[in-house]
Every structure is written in C-alpha cells, then in structure tokens.
C-alpha cells in the first residue's frame, strides 16, 4: 500500500488486528508528500453525472 510502511494482514477479506500499538502501521511521510494534491480547484466537488474510475 502506498504511503504506509509495513504490511496490512488480510484474511478472507478482513483486516487482522496487529499486535503492534495503535493501528500497527507507520505512515511513510516521503511517499505521502509525493502524492500531495496540488491545485487551486477543490477536488471534492460533487459530480453532476456518474464518474467512472
């Protein structure tokens, strides 16, 4: 997963709890900084029609 150090333990479509404290993951600040949204336009506007991924 981008932006996260370590792995998420999936089991049958469910996330297994980590034995580590908190969520058990660490944010990769360098990866997150590379994905920053840079625009003057608000990227959360409600679409007037269906938007396909």
ROZA-742105 format. One record per residue (C-alpha): x, y, z. Coordinates in steps of 0.25 Angstrom, whole numbers, padded with zeros to 4 digits, always signed. Each point is the difference from the previous one (the first is absolute). Example, Ala and Ser with C-alpha at 12.3 -4.5 7.8 and 13.67 -1.06 7.14 Angstrom:
! ROZA-742105
+0049-0018+0031/+0006+0014-0002/
***
This chain:
! ROZA-742105
+0000+0000+0000/+0006+0014-0004/+0002+0009+0012/+0001-0011+0010/+0013-0007+0005/-0003-0014+0003/-0011-0010-0004/-0015-0001+0004/-0003-0014+0003/-0012-0004-0008/-0008-0013+0003/-0012-0004-0009/-0003+0015-0003/+0001+0005+0014/+0012+0007+0007/+0006-0008+0011/+0004+0009+0012/+0014+0003+0002/+0008-0004+0013/+0007+0014-0001/-0006+0012+0007/-0010+0009-0007/-0004-0005-0014/+0013-0007-0001/+0005+0008-0012/+0009+0011-0003/-0002+0012-0009/+0010+0001-0011/+0002+0016+0000/+0008+0000-0012/-0010-0008-0009/-0011+0008+0006/+0007+0013-0004/+0001-0005-0014/-0015-0002-0001/-0004+0013+0005/-0011+0007-0008/+0005+0013-0006/-0011+0008-0007/-0009+0012+0003/-0012-0008-0004/-0008-0007+0011/+0002-0015-0003/-0013-0004+0008/-0010+0007-0008/-0013-0008-0002/-0001-0005-0014/-0012+0003-0008/+0001-0014-0007/+0006-0013+0002/+0015-0001+0001/+0006-0013-0004/+0013-0003+0007/
***
